[in-house]
Amino acid sequence: MNLIDTPQMQRLSRFLDATAFRAGVIATNIANLDTPGYHARDLDFRQQLASLTSADSQPAAPRVTEVAGLTERPDGNNVNMDREGLALSQAQLQFQTGIALMKSEIHRLTQAIHEGASQ
């Protein structure tokens, strides 16, 4: 284990992976906006986050499910651009938050190294 490979950094890395995966699922929904019969999908982010913070060393694989309760158009497609735009913005904010937390952890580790070296 190197100095940056701490349990906290591993959890943050998995958080960023899950957030990026969700953004990819949302992008797929947007790409299929005009595909007849396509149903919007999403990642249960709360469930995924809970698996990241559990004591298990390996989090559960992301589970993508169809989004229930969306209005279906006559062509069978139920992708709603307003919903997808909001979900994508949320995923971007979550990713930015994860990056900020990772930077904070790196700063904390750097400070500990410098304080240890000066003693």
PyMOL commands that set and color helices and strands:
alter all, ss='L'
color gray80, all
select helices_A, chain A and resi 7-31+45-53+81-117
alter helices_A, ss='H'
color red, helices_A
select strands_A, chain A and resi 41-43+64-66
alter strands_A, ss='S'
color yellow, strands_A
deselect
rebuild
show_as cartoon
